[in-house]
Amino acid sequence: MHALLVEDDDRMAQALGTALAQRGHTVRRVGRALDALRFVREAEFVLLDLGLPDLDGLDLLRRLRTVCDAPLIVVTARCEERDIVQGLRAGADDYVVKPFRMAELIARIDTVRRRTGASAGRFESHTADPAAGGRPVRAGDVEVDLAGRTVTVAGAGVRLTRREFDVLAFLAARPDEVHSREEILDRIWGDAFLAASRSLDVHVAGIRAKTGRPGLVRTVRGFGYQLGAPAVRDDER
């Protein structure tokens, strides 16, 4: 695997680069956002520090997600809940706060690689279900094209992150079923007991906000989520 390490601290970069190399990975280390944008297309995995000298890391993350869909983990000293939520909403697959144990980070890297690499296969088999029929799923004026991985609201395209779409597509493939949090975490993240299960709530909130349809994902209190029947806002009638 070829990893892009975006880290401006030399000692941290050396430690991370050594740990990855010992596991057989090749590593390109950069310390500036502009270089990250330059080399990200060749990366199979990205580790991103948010404290960069030339651009805020969250702004860089959003830009990276417009040109690269590789698995990405934020590794940063920013530990406030607001920062974690923003990082996940911007497209990070995981968020690790410094200081951390190297063995834990390596385990998280392996887990993210497994779940992102397997997600496409899971959905190919899932959307092939006769119940889905291979046709786009409609909920009110929202249309979810499972095969094309697109979402439209009232005919207008909506851009979701990869993980947001995965969650919505999972619910849309069986719209009549209520899915537990554990089932969603297991199928989308590959871990039913994910320590950062807050990620699921963040991505559901992102789906609701970006589509402008809070009822598109219905919360079943104490259990999980189901595809809902979103109402059109009065100002859109």
Backbone as CSV, one residue per row, in Angstrom:
resi,resn,N_x,N_y,N_z,CA_x,CA_y,CA_z,C_x,C_y,C_z
1,MET,0.844,-1.190,0.000,0.000,0.000,0.000,0.880,1.240,0.000
2,HIS,0.503,2.230,-0.777,1.230,3.501,-0.804,0.452,4.528,0.014
3,ALA,1.079,5.011,1.080,0.422,5.949,1.981,0.963,7.356,1.784
4,LEU,0.073,8.321,1.877,0.474,9.729,1.902,0.355,10.202,3.343
5,LEU,1.470,10.636,3.913,1.508,11.118,5.291,1.639,12.633,5.259
6,VAL,0.609,13.322,5.731,0.604,14.790,5.737,0.841,15.229,7.180
7,GLU,2.088,15.548,7.508,2.492,15.832,8.889,3.683,16.776,8.874
8,ASP,3.562,17.930,9.549,4.650,18.902,9.518,5.640,18.739,10.666
9,ASP,5.346,17.879,11.636,6.261,17.630,12.749,7.222,16.507,12.357
10,ASP,8.510,16.819,12.310,9.498,15.860,11.813,9.558,14.590,12.652
11,ARG,9.533,14.728,13.966,9.648,13.543,14.824,8.430,12.639,14.692
12,MET,7.249,13.242,14.650,6.028,12.456,14.489,6.017,11.778,13.122
13,ALA,6.430,12.516,12.100,6.455,11.956,10.750,7.425,10.778,10.663
14,GLN,8.575,10.900,11.322,9.549,9.810,11.289,8.998,8.572,11.979
15,ALA,8.342,8.766,13.138,7.783,7.628,13.873,6.687,6.935,13.065
16,LEU,5.799,7.724,12.470,4.717,7.145,11.671,5.262,6.474,10.413
17,GLY,6.199,7.135,9.761,6.767,6.558,8.547,7.479,5.242,8.811
18,THR,8.197,5.173,9.926,8.900,3.940,10.290,7.914,2.815,10.577
19,ALA,6.858,3.126,11.329,5.862,2.111,11.678,5.175,1.567,10.429
20,LEU,4.856,2.438,9.489,4.206,1.992,8.253,5.168,1.183,7.384
21,ALA,6.417,1.634,7.304,7.398,0.919,6.495,7.647,-0.481,7.041
22,GLN,7.627,-0.626,8.367,7.832,-1.939,8.976,6.722,-2.913,8.617
23,ARG,5.578,-2.383,8.234,4.462,-3.232,7.818,4.419,-3.401,6.298
24,GLY,5.462,-2.958,5.627,5.571,-3.188,4.195,4.964,-2.111,3.316
25,HIS,4.562,-0.980,3.910,3.957,0.089,3.126,5.029,1.069,2.643
26,THR,4.796,1.649,1.482,5.630,2.760,1.036,4.954,4.057,1.475
27,VAL,5.766,5.041,1.827,5.231,6.267,2.414,5.824,7.482,1.718
28,ARG,4.958,8.408,1.319,5.409,9.735,0.906,4.983,10.709,1.991
29,ARG,5.936,11.368,2.578,5.634,12.331,3.623,5.710,13.755,3.076
30,VAL,4.682,14.552,3.350,4.698,15.968,2.997,4.308,16.764,4.241
31,GLY,4.758,18.015,4.290,4.485,18.841,5.460,3.619,20.044,5.177
32,ARG,3.173,20.174,3.925,2.374,21.331,3.548,1.148,20.883,2.755
33,ALA,0.082,21.663,2.879,-1.179,21.326,2.222,-1.041,21.299,0.701
34,LEU,-0.298,22.239,0.156,-0.160,22.296,-1.299,0.507,21.037,-1.840
35,ASP,1.471,20.500,-1.101,2.113,19.265,-1.537,1.166,18.073,-1.395
36,ALA,0.327,18.111,-0.365,-0.657,17.033,-0.197,-1.596,16.988,-1.390
37,LEU,-2.064,18.141,-1.836,-2.946,18.193,-3.003,-2.218,17.736,-4.264
38,ARG,-0.928,17.987,-4.307,-0.134,17.607,-5.476,0.021,16.094,-5.603
39,PHE,0.183,15.407,-4.463,0.509,13.985,-4.498,-0.635,13.051,-4.104
40,VAL,-1.788,13.590,-3.731,-2.837,12.736,-3.169,-3.388,11.735,-4.182
41,ARG,-3.355,12.062,-5.458,-3.947,11.154,-6.455,-3.211,9.828,-6.565
42,GLU,-1.964,9.781,-6.126,-1.209,8.535,-6.180,-1.350,7.720,-4.894
43,ALA,-2.038,8.270,-3.903,-2.117,7.630,-2.585,-3.220,6.580,-2.536
44,GLU,-2.936,5.494,-1.840,-3.947,4.474,-1.552,-4.499,4.632,-0.147
45,PHE,-3.850,5.475,0.638,-4.278,5.732,2.004,-3.674,7.057,2.435
46,VAL,-4.399,7.817,3.272,-3.920,9.130,3.710,-4.006,9.244,5.224
47,LEU,-2.912,9.695,5.835,-2.909,10.105,7.242,-2.726,11.616,7.249
48,LEU,-3.645,12.326,7.901,-3.675,13.785,7.797,-3.652,14.455,9.161
49,ASP,-2.609,15.258,9.394,-2.575,16.134,10.563,-3.333,17.416,10.214
50,LEU,-4.020,17.991,11.176,-4.807,19.193,10.900,-4.017,20.479,11.127
51,GLY,-2.903,20.397,11.857,-2.133,21.602,12.175,-1.040,21.853,11.167
52,LEU,-1.390,22.358,9.985,-0.432,22.585,8.921,-0.104,24.072,8.798
53,PRO,1.091,24.410,8.304,1.514,25.816,8.288,0.865,26.674,7.203
54,ASP,0.401,26.061,6.119,-0.074,26.872,4.995,-1.578,26.833,4.780
55,LEU,-2.302,25.935,5.470,-3.751,25.852,5.294,-4.334,25.063,6.460
56,ASP,-5.488,25.480,6.940,-6.139,24.715,8.001,-6.440,23.305,7.517
57,GLY,-6.168,22.314,8.386,-6.315,20.921,7.998,-7.726,20.546,7.579
58,LEU,-8.734,21.127,8.191,-10.104,20.814,7.809,-10.413,21.329,6.401
59,ASP,-9.882,22.511,6.070,-10.059,23.024,4.707,-9.360,22.111,3.709
60,LEU,-8.168,21.641,4.079,-7.453,20.718,3.201,-8.235,19.418,3.033
61,LEU,-8.787,18.908,4.116,-9.566,17.668,4.045,-10.713,17.804,3.055
62,ARG,-11.418,18.906,3.114,-12.532,19.116,2.178,-12.038,19.158,0.737
63,ARG,-10.891,19.784,0.517,-10.337,19.845,-0.842,-9.868,18.467,-1.304
64,LEU,-9.253,17.724,-0.402,-8.803,16.379,-0.765,-9.977,15.505,-1.184
65,ARG,-11.091,15.651,-0.506,-12.247,14.815,-0.811,-12.877,15.147,-2.158
66,THR,-12.555,16.282,-2.728,-13.077,16.599,-4.060,-12.270,15.918,-5.154
67,VAL,-11.054,15.464,-4.841,-10.202,14.870,-5.874,-9.756,13.452,-5.542
68,CYS,-10.049,12.979,-4.324,-9.530,11.684,-3.898,-10.532,10.981,-2.996
69,ASP,-10.740,9.693,-3.263,-11.676,8.899,-2.460,-10.944,7.843,-1.636
70,ALA,-9.628,7.992,-1.503,-8.840,7.016,-0.753,-9.206,7.062,0.731
71,PRO,-9.091,5.943,1.446,-9.327,5.959,2.895,-8.445,6.998,3.568
72,LEU,-9.008,7.720,4.528,-8.287,8.823,5.163,-8.567,8.843,6.657
73,ILE,-7.500,8.927,7.441,-7.612,9.051,8.897,-6.980,10.369,9.313
74,VAL,-7.706,11.153,10.075,-7.155,12.362,10.681,-6.375,11.956,11.925
75,VAL,-5.142,12.449,12.046,-4.307,12.203,13.220,-3.871,13.575,13.724
76,THR,-4.427,14.010,14.847,-4.258,15.404,15.249,-4.332,15.565,16.762
77,ALA,-3.856,16.713,17.230,-3.955,17.041,18.649,-5.291,17.697,18.988
78,ARG,-6.068,18.046,17.983,-7.365,18.692,18.233,-8.342,17.653,18.784
79,CYS,-8.769,17.866,20.013,-9.568,16.843,20.694,-10.970,17.293,21.064
80,GLU,-11.348,18.527,20.703,-12.688,19.000,21.020,-13.719,18.256,20.169
81,GLU,-14.894,18.020,20.752,-15.937,17.300,20.020,-16.286,18.010,18.716
82,ARG,-16.269,19.333,18.734,-16.607,20.099,17.525,-15.627,19.773,16.398
83,ASP,-14.336,19.663,16.729,-13.338,19.339,15.716,-13.548,17.930,15.170
84,ILE,-13.848,16.984,16.071,-14.050,15.597,15.649,-15.247,15.494,14.714
85,VAL,-16.334,16.152,15.092,-17.537,16.128,14.263,-17.267,16.760,12.895
86,GLN,-16.570,17.886,12.889,-16.269,18.550,11.609,-15.382,17.671,10.736
87,GLY,-14.431,16.992,11.352,-13.554,16.119,10.584,-14.303,14.971,9.939
88,LEU,-15.194,14.353,10.693,-15.980,13.250,10.155,-16.933,13.738,9.070
89,ARG,-17.555,14.881,9.300,-18.471,15.425,8.294,-17.750,15.819,7.010
90,ALA,-16.487,16.219,7.149,-15.724,16.634,5.971,-15.237,15.450,5.152
91,GLY,-15.397,14.227,5.683,-15.059,13.058,4.881,-14.016,12.128,5.455
92,ALA,-13.533,12.379,6.682,-12.565,11.465,7.284,-13.232,10.129,7.603
93,ASP,-12.494,9.040,7.399,-13.009,7.710,7.729,-12.808,7.374,9.193
94,ASP,-11.876,8.045,9.843,-11.647,7.864,11.279,-10.913,9.091,11.782
95,TYR,-10.864,9.245,13.111,-10.270,10.440,13.720,-9.520,9.990,14.965
96,VAL,-8.208,10.167,14.965,-7.357,9.730,16.073,-6.706,10.954,16.713
97,VAL,-6.815,11.038,18.041,-6.299,12.197,18.769,-4.915,11.886,19.335
98,LYS,-3.975,12.803,19.124,-2.644,12.703,19.720,-2.711,13.097,21.197
99,PRO,-1.897,12.479,22.063,-0.994,11.356,21.787,-1.784,10.049,21.680
100,PHE,-1.224,9.096,20.978,-1.900,7.818,20.762,-0.859,6.704,20.832
101,ARG,-1.327,5.488,21.011,-0.443,4.327,20.954,-0.303,3.906,19.491
102,MET,0.919,3.680,19.064,1.157,3.342,17.667,0.403,2.081,17.262
103,ALA,0.362,1.088,18.159,-0.331,-0.161,17.836,-1.811,0.097,17.581
104,GLU,-2.407,1.032,18.333,-3.820,1.346,18.120,-4.027,2.004,16.767
105,LEU,-3.140,2.943,16.409,-3.278,3.605,15.118,-3.153,2.601,13.979
106,ILE,-2.171,1.703,14.066,-1.988,0.696,13.019,-3.237,-0.180,12.909
107,ALA,-3.825,-0.536,14.059,-5.051,-1.345,14.040,-6.195,-0.579,13.377
108,ARG,-6.288,0.724,13.646,-7.340,1.537,13.027,-7.124,1.640,11.509
109,ILE,-5.868,1.768,11.106,-5.566,1.807,9.674,-6.021,0.509,9.005
110,ASP,-5.681,-0.611,9.615,-6.070,-1.909,9.048,-7.589,-2.036,8.976
111,THR,-8.271,-1.566,10.031,-9.734,-1.662,10.060,-10.370,-0.790,8.985
112,VAL,-9.892,0.432,8.843,-10.441,1.330,7.823,-10.194,0.781,6.430
113,ARG,-9.016,0.221,6.199,-8.728,-0.355,4.885,-9.660,-1.526,4.580
114,ARG,-9.898,-2.361,5.581,-10.792,-3.504,5.353,-12.201,-3.052,5.035
115,ARG,-12.716,-2.117,5.821,-14.121,-1.753,5.644,-14.342,-0.917,4.395
116,THR,-13.382,-0.058,4.031,-13.566,0.721,2.809,-13.350,-0.144,1.593
117,GLY,-12.434,-1.096,1.682,-12.202,-1.984,0.549,-13.339,-2.943,0.333
118,ALA,-14.067,-3.300,1.402,-15.153,-4.275,1.288,-16.497,-3.632,1.034
119,SER,-16.602,-2.312,1.247,-17.925,-1.693,1.182,-18.559,-1.814,-0.193
120,ALA,-17.755,-1.662,-1.261,-18.341,-1.735,-2.605,-18.907,-3.120,-2.866
121,GLY,-18.155,-4.143,-2.443,-18.643,-5.501,-2.640,-19.907,-5.764,-1.867
122,ARG,-19.968,-5.225,-0.651,-21.178,-5.422,0.152,-22.387,-4.827,-0.556
123,PHE,-22.211,-3.632,-1.108,-23.362,-2.984,-1.712,-23.731,-3.583,-3.041
124,GLU,-22.745,-4.134,-3.773,-23.106,-4.791,-5.026,-24.035,-5.958,-4.765
125,SER,-23.727,-6.745,-3.736,-24.588,-7.883,-3.428,-25.894,-7.421,-2.817
126,HIS,-25.820,-6.329,-2.050,-27.024,-5.862,-1.367,-28.022,-5.275,-2.357
127,THR,-27.504,-4.459,-3.301,-28.421,-3.827,-4.247,-28.897,-4.812,-5.304
128,ALA,-28.247,-5.967,-5.375,-28.722,-6.972,-6.320,-29.934,-7.718,-5.782
129,ASP,-30.312,-7.425,-4.553,-31.486,-8.043,-3.949,-32.697,-7.790,-4.840
130,PRO,-33.496,-8.815,-5.110,-34.671,-8.625,-5.959,-35.601,-7.541,-5.460
131,ALA,-35.610,-7.331,-4.130,-36.489,-6.301,-3.586,-36.092,-4.923,-4.076
132,ALA,-34.775,-4.748,-4.307,-34.313,-3.450,-4.788,-34.585,-3.298,-6.282
133,GLY,-34.530,-4.419,-7.029,-34.874,-4.401,-8.442,-33.913,-3.645,-9.322
134,GLY,-32.814,-3.170,-8.759,-31.841,-2.440,-9.554,-32.302,-1.045,-9.931
135,ARG,-33.476,-0.642,-9.487,-34.010,0.671,-9.838,-33.719,1.660,-8.716
136,PRO,-33.644,2.953,-9.050,-33.476,3.958,-7.997,-34.599,3.880,-6.984
137,VAL,-34.295,4.195,-5.752,-35.277,4.167,-4.670,-35.768,5.585,-4.425
138,ARG,-37.074,5.761,-4.336,-37.649,7.079,-4.093,-38.257,7.144,-2.705
139,ALA,-38.035,8.284,-2.062,-38.649,8.581,-0.767,-39.082,10.042,-0.831
140,GLY,-40.369,10.263,-1.035,-40.834,11.619,-1.279,-40.236,12.139,-2.575
141,ASP,-39.599,13.307,-2.517,-38.964,13.849,-3.724,-37.470,13.541,-3.764
142,VAL,-37.039,12.602,-2.922,-35.633,12.183,-2.902,-35.486,10.883,-3.694
143,GLU,-34.491,10.852,-4.574,-34.214,9.643,-5.344,-32.772,9.203,-5.073
144,VAL,-32.635,7.933,-4.688,-31.317,7.361,-4.399,-31.015,6.315,-5.458
145,ASP,-30.024,6.587,-6.282,-29.598,5.651,-7.318,-28.483,4.797,-6.733
146,LEU,-28.812,3.566,-6.330,-27.852,2.708,-5.648,-26.697,2.328,-6.563
147,ALA,-26.991,2.038,-7.829,-25.955,1.623,-8.767,-25.062,2.793,-9.159
148,GLY,-25.680,3.933,-9.413,-24.913,5.099,-9.845,-24.322,5.899,-8.709
149,ARG,-24.703,5.561,-7.466,-24.223,6.252,-6.263,-24.471,7.757,-6.361
150,THR,-25.725,8.115,-6.712,-26.110,9.514,-6.771,-27.397,9.723,-5.985
151,VAL,-27.592,10.955,-5.539,-28.799,11.340,-4.803,-29.310,12.642,-5.396
152,THR,-30.609,12.697,-5.661,-31.232,13.938,-6.105,-32.391,14.276,-5.189
153,VAL,-32.605,15.560,-5.006,-33.733,16.066,-4.219,-34.488,17.048,-5.099
154,ALA,-35.749,16.732,-5.386,-36.567,17.548,-6.277,-35.854,17.752,-7.618
155,GLY,-35.148,16.706,-8.075,-34.479,16.754,-9.367,-33.089,17.350,-9.352
156,ALA,-32.667,17.918,-8.216,-31.343,18.540,-8.126,-30.368,17.601,-7.420
157,GLY,-29.163,17.492,-7.961,-28.174,16.608,-7.369,-27.708,17.101,-6.007
158,VAL,-27.435,16.160,-5.112,-26.915,16.464,-3.775,-25.612,15.696,-3.600
159,ARG,-24.576,16.379,-3.166,-23.267,15.745,-3.001,-23.098,15.259,-1.561
160,LEU,-23.049,13.957,-1.385,-22.784,13.361,-0.082,-21.363,12.814,-0.053
161,THR,-20.788,12.702,1.150,-19.507,12.022,1.262,-19.723,10.536,0.987
162,ARG,-18.640,9.820,0.736,-18.741,8.383,0.471,-19.458,7.664,1.608
163,ARG,-19.091,7.973,2.833,-19.682,7.263,3.965,-21.143,7.655,4.153
164,GLU,-21.498,8.924,3.944,-22.894,9.329,4.025,-23.731,8.570,3.003
165,PHE,-23.219,8.453,1.771,-23.977,7.714,0.760,-24.107,6.245,1.148
166,ASP,-23.034,5.654,1.680,-23.096,4.247,2.072,-24.216,4.010,3.089
167,VAL,-24.335,4.898,4.066,-25.379,4.764,5.085,-26.755,4.892,4.438
168,LEU,-26.945,5.927,3.618,-28.240,6.146,2.979,-28.584,4.993,2.043
169,ALA,-27.614,4.509,1.278,-27.871,3.407,0.347,-28.249,2.138,1.095
170,PHE,-27.616,1.899,2.233,-27.938,0.709,3.027,-29.400,0.754,3.488
171,LEU,-29.838,1.921,3.949,-31.227,2.062,4.383,-32.181,1.983,3.185
172,ALA,-31.784,2.584,2.057,-32.662,2.630,0.884,-32.822,1.264,0.230
173,ALA,-31.821,0.393,0.367,-31.899,-0.920,-0.277,-33.019,-1.767,0.319
174,ARG,-33.348,-1.531,1.589,-34.485,-2.216,2.223,-35.279,-1.179,3.011
175,PRO,-36.024,-0.352,2.304,-36.672,0.815,2.928,-37.741,0.473,3.958
176,ASP,-38.285,-0.738,3.908,-39.347,-1.096,4.848,-38.814,-1.644,6.171
177,GLU,-37.516,-1.841,6.254,-36.935,-2.434,7.449,-36.320,-1.374,8.354
178,VAL,-36.385,-1.635,9.660,-35.682,-0.820,10.638,-34.361,-1.522,10.944
179,HIS,-33.258,-0.785,10.853,-31.941,-1.372,11.035,-31.328,-0.881,12.348
180,SER,-30.795,-1.795,13.126,-30.176,-1.426,14.396,-28.868,-0.695,14.151
181,ARG,-28.442,0.071,15.151,-27.152,0.757,15.049,-26.037,-0.253,14.817
182,GLU,-26.104,-1.372,15.549,-25.050,-2.385,15.440,-24.973,-2.966,14.028
183,GLU,-26.150,-3.189,13.410,-26.168,-3.733,12.054,-25.548,-2.753,11.068
184,ILE,-25.906,-1.475,11.206,-25.369,-0.465,10.291,-23.855,-0.332,10.470
185,LEU,-23.412,-0.278,11.718,-21.978,-0.165,11.985,-21.224,-1.367,11.440
186,ASP,-21.818,-2.538,11.574,-21.162,-3.750,11.101,-21.077,-3.764,9.578
187,ARG,-22.174,-3.400,8.890,-22.202,-3.478,7.436,-21.420,-2.344,6.775
188,ILE,-21.424,-1.153,7.364,-20.776,-0.001,6.740,-19.356,0.194,7.252
189,TRP,-19.169,0.070,8.568,-17.848,0.287,9.157,-17.086,-1.019,9.404
190,GLY,-17.775,-2.152,9.332,-17.111,-3.418,9.580,-16.866,-3.696,11.044
191,ASP,-17.561,-2.981,11.930,-17.344,-3.146,13.372,-18.627,-2.757,14.095
192,ALA,-19.339,-3.748,14.617,-20.623,-3.470,15.275,-20.446,-2.733,16.588
193,PHE,-19.234,-2.755,17.130,-18.982,-2.100,18.414,-17.898,-1.042,18.262
194,LEU,-17.955,-0.331,17.145,-16.971,0.698,16.849,-16.882,1.690,17.995
195,ALA,-15.664,1.911,18.467,-15.475,2.814,19.603,-15.992,4.215,19.280
196,ALA,-15.770,4.630,18.030,-16.225,5.959,17.621,-17.588,5.868,16.956
197,SER,-18.551,5.175,17.597,-19.865,4.998,16.983,-20.602,6.319,16.820
198,ARG,-20.085,7.369,17.424,-20.605,8.710,17.194,-20.561,9.036,15.695
199,SER,-19.670,8.368,14.972,-19.560,8.585,13.532,-20.897,8.376,12.836
200,LEU,-21.644,7.365,13.243,-22.922,7.079,12.599,-23.873,8.259,12.761
201,ASP,-23.967,8.800,13.960,-24.860,9.938,14.198,-24.438,11.153,13.375
202,VAL,-23.135,11.368,13.286,-22.624,12.495,12.511,-23.002,12.358,11.038
203,HIS,-22.862,11.159,10.494,-23.158,10.962,9.078,-24.657,11.028,8.799
204,VAL,-25.474,10.551,9.719,-26.924,10.694,9.570,-27.300,12.178,9.580
205,ALA,-26.705,12.943,10.497,-26.973,14.387,10.546,-26.544,15.052,9.243
206,GLY,-25.427,14.596,8.670,-24.969,15.154,7.397,-25.936,14.870,6.263
207,ILE,-26.490,13.660,6.223,-27.472,13.302,5.199,-28.693,14.212,5.301
208,ARG,-29.181,14.387,6.510,-30.373,15.218,6.717,-30.116,16.664,6.310
209,ALA,-28.959,17.192,6.706,-28.659,18.590,6.427,-28.441,18.837,4.944
210,LYS,-27.692,17.965,4.282,-27.348,18.194,2.869,-28.542,17.994,1.944
211,THR,-29.434,17.078,2.303,-30.623,16.884,1.466,-31.713,17.889,1.793
212,GLY,-31.619,18.506,2.967,-32.682,19.421,3.394,-33.960,18.697,3.744
213,ARG,-33.851,17.388,4.012,-35.016,16.554,4.333,-34.729,15.816,5.650
214,PRO,-35.008,16.482,6.791,-34.719,15.858,8.091,-35.400,14.508,8.278
215,GLY,-36.550,14.304,7.610,-37.277,13.051,7.776,-36.803,11.931,6.869
216,LEU,-35.769,12.178,6.053,-35.303,11.156,5.130,-34.747,9.942,5.874
217,VAL,-34.066,10.195,6.981,-33.593,9.108,7.835,-34.339,9.206,9.162
218,ARG,-35.167,8.217,9.427,-36.010,8.233,10.624,-35.301,7.520,11.776
219,THR,-35.245,8.195,12.916,-34.644,7.603,14.114,-35.672,6.749,14.839
220,VAL,-35.312,5.520,15.104,-36.136,4.640,15.937,-35.456,4.622,17.305
221,ARG,-36.010,5.369,18.233,-35.339,5.630,19.501,-34.931,4.350,20.218
222,GLY,-33.684,4.340,20.639,-33.174,3.209,21.387,-32.818,2.005,20.551
223,PHE,-32.949,2.126,19.204,-32.666,0.962,18.363,-31.790,1.310,17.167
224,GLY,-32.292,2.174,16.266,-31.501,2.447,15.077,-32.183,3.405,14.124
225,TYR,-32.125,3.086,12.821,-32.619,4.002,11.802,-33.376,3.263,10.705
226,GLN,-34.207,4.026,9.995,-34.960,3.517,8.859,-35.118,4.633,7.841
227,LEU,-35.196,4.261,6.555,-35.495,5.258,5.542,-36.879,5.812,5.800
228,GLY,-36.999,7.148,5.816,-38.278,7.772,6.115,-38.955,8.312,4.866
229,ALA,-40.070,8.976,5.072,-40.811,9.626,3.989,-40.726,11.129,4.221
230,PRO,-39.699,11.779,3.677,-39.448,13.180,4.007,-40.508,14.114,3.467
231,ALA,-40.885,15.093,4.277,-41.846,16.096,3.855,-41.120,17.238,3.149
232,VAL,-41.771,17.841,2.176,-41.222,18.990,1.480,-41.481,20.232,2.305
233,ARG,-40.446,21.075,2.456,-40.621,22.306,3.234,-41.603,23.237,2.547
234,ASP,-42.288,24.062,3.366,-43.297,24.969,2.826,-42.708,25.929,1.792
235,ASP,-41.447,26.370,1.983,-40.868,27.331,1.051,-40.462,26.699,-0.276
236,GLU,-40.634,25.367,-0.387,-40.288,24.687,-1.638,-41.531,24.215,-2.392
237,ARG,-42.677,24.416,-1.826,-43.924,23.950,-2.466,-44.240,24.833,-3.683
